[in-house]
């Protein structure tokens, strides 16, 4: 991308939208100064809703936690003059509930940002973070570390996370190798990503069926469906570093994403380095998705549905869309995880099952709105 794609990129794109047929929704005229307070108010409201959702979701579960109890736990941990809770209740809130709720917020934000970026880069309104096959590669790597004899004592939390990251990088490397000669054409990215994903899904099934015992297979299958239960503070810390960095990288490319949404030729005519920018954004989405999958397993539909809903409120300009999508994805997954904890209590179901049940009808609505159903 050139040193300055320019704030004028958006102004140039808006007239071009009348002549260029694209799969992404056309951008309306840019709001003037009067639109800035409205966007700031919407963002502030999103932050407040997210904070309230995190606090409320922390109280929800098989054992009820009162607002006073939550305040006492936080006060004790922050060194304030608060009466400590009994150790068991304190551990329930601090070691189990709060990490998983924060992890849900971070993973939801990551997946929503990935979906927003991919839908612009591929010019495919139905793209989601698993388009590249990265989640399948991460799943295969984690399962290999957990199951194969060569993993030995490494099959702990760090070992499985490391295996997932290696698998994600291998799948992403294979994707780039297959696209090396043909280029990063949007259709080829979609088709090649599907092929790579199916390959690593098959490898995961092969490893499970050939090497795992019944108990291990059951546990890994539960994890592969997506679950916040394994979330602990060390994993939250990793995601808390990676997610803001990924969001910042995508936000810095917001003007380029606006250009790419209108096609490679239009973006190139505006001084955007199309190939380099696409590569950077694909790497960002690969890293964000692999860290999420390595921690909580595969969770679908968040990156597909959330960006479409946010566009209705925030508009299509990525400088505004990306942070709002991150907030909406975080809120969505926080409450989805809460529903997964209580819907069939005391049995907990994988959060990926809930997102799929909610995502399928919403996906059909998206198809209907686009006239494809």
MOPE-V956516 format. One line per field, one symbol per residue. ss: DSSP state (H for helix, E for strand, C for the rest). A space follows every 10 residues. Layout:
ss: ???
This chain:
ss: CCCCCCCHHH HHHHHHCCCC CCCCCCCCCC CCHHHHHHHH HHHHHHHHHH HHHHHHHHHC CCCCCCHHHH HHHHHHHCCC CCCCCCHHHH HHHHHHHHHH HHHHHHHHHH HHHHHHHHHH HCCCCCCCHH HHCHHHHHHH HHHHHHHCHH HHHHCCHHHH HHHHHHHHHH HHHHHHHHCC CCCCCHHHHH HHHHHHHHHH HHHHHHHHHH HCCHHHHHHH HHHHCCCCCC CCHHHHHHHH HHHHHHHHHH HHCHHHHHHH CCCHHHHHHC CCCHHHHHHH HHHHHHHHHH HHHHHHCCCC CHHHHHHHHH HHHHCCCHHH HHHHHHHHHH HHHHHHHHHH HHCCCCCCCC HHHHHHHHHH HHHHHHHHHC CCC
